[in-house]
Amino acid sequence: FLMLFSVRNNMFDTKVRRGYSYLTSGFRPNCYAFEILFMIRKAMFILVLAFPSVSLRMLFMSGLGVAFLYIHLAVIPFNTQNQNVLNQLETISICTVVCPCLAYIFLFTDDYVTRHARGFLIIAQTLVAVSIHCAFIGLLAWNAFQDYCLEYLVFLSECFP
């Protein structure tokens, strides 16, 4: 972080870009240190996994996830090129961690939930997690094949007026 901070005013210099582009590419110029923040987030999630209680783990992971989601949505650190896809992917990625943790906290810490309701809630939680992952994969696929699909649609509209 200190090395990036020391060259923050020369981020567009060729020598600096060659040396630090692996940390700063894709980010807006004033958000050069977000890769370090992402590394800190991952390290914090790994530390939280060492907590002995599952409920405590879920509580801290959801709290960290909500905090980092708020930071991400407040700053929007990535470039907004390509329909803002990097920011959307990061938002969905954080939500894939936060939603199951929050679901666990709200659904399974209550002693009043019966066994039949728990089975239903487990299925509902699984469906939510799978749908979030599908949205993530769909956004990745659309970004990868977007130009090809649009060119094909233009071709079809020209062939069949």
MOCOR-V690949 format. One record per pair of residues at least 12 apart in sequence whose C-alpha atoms are under 10 Angstrom apart, sorted by the first residue. I is the first residue (numbers start at 1). J is the second residue. Records with the same first field share a line. If there is no record, write none. Layout:
BEGIN
I=J / J
END
This chain:
BEGIN
1=32 / 33 / 34 / 35 / 36 / 37
2=33
3=20
4=16 / 19 / 20 / 23 / 24 / 32 / 33 / 36
5=32 / 33
7=20
8=29 / 30 / 31 / 32 / 33
9=29 / 30
11=24 / 29 / 30 / 32
12=29
20=32
22=35
23=35 / 36
24=36 / 78
25=78 / 79
26=77 / 78 / 79 / 80 / 81 / 86 / 87
27=76 / 77 / 78 / 79 / 80 / 86 / 87
28=75 / 76 / 77 / 78 / 79 / 80
29=77 / 78 / 79
30=75 / 77
31=75 / 76 / 77 / 78 / 79
32=77 / 78
33=77
34=72 / 75 / 77 / 78
35=77
37=68
38=68
41=64 / 65 / 68
44=60 / 61 / 64
45=57 / 60 / 61 / 62 / 64 / 65 / 97
46=61
47=61
48=60 / 61 / 64
49=61
54=104 / 105
55=101 / 104 / 105 / 108 / 109
56=105
57=101 / 105
58=97 / 98 / 100 / 101 / 102 / 103 / 104 / 105
59=98 / 101 / 102 / 104 / 105
60=101
61=97 / 98 / 100 / 101 / 102
62=94 / 95 / 97 / 98 / 99 / 100 / 101 / 102 / 103 / 104 / 105
63=98 / 101 / 102
64=94 / 97 / 98
65=93 / 94 / 95 / 96 / 97 / 98 / 99 / 101 / 102
66=94 / 95 / 97 / 98 / 99 / 102
68=91 / 94
69=90 / 91 / 92 / 93 / 94 / 95 / 98
70=91
72=87 / 90 / 91 / 94
73=87 / 88 / 90 / 91
76=88 / 90 / 91
77=90
78=90
82=143 / 146
83=143
85=139 / 140 / 142 / 143
86=139 / 140 / 143
88=136 / 139 / 140
89=135 / 136 / 137 / 139 / 140
90=136
91=136
92=132 / 133 / 135 / 136 / 137 / 139
93=132 / 133 / 136
95=129 / 132 / 133
96=128 / 129 / 130 / 131 / 132 / 133 / 136
97=129
98=129
99=125 / 128 / 129 / 132
100=125 / 126 / 128 / 129
101=125
102=125
103=121 / 122 / 124 / 125 / 126 / 128 / 129
104=121 / 122 / 125
107=121 / 122 / 125
108=121 / 122
END
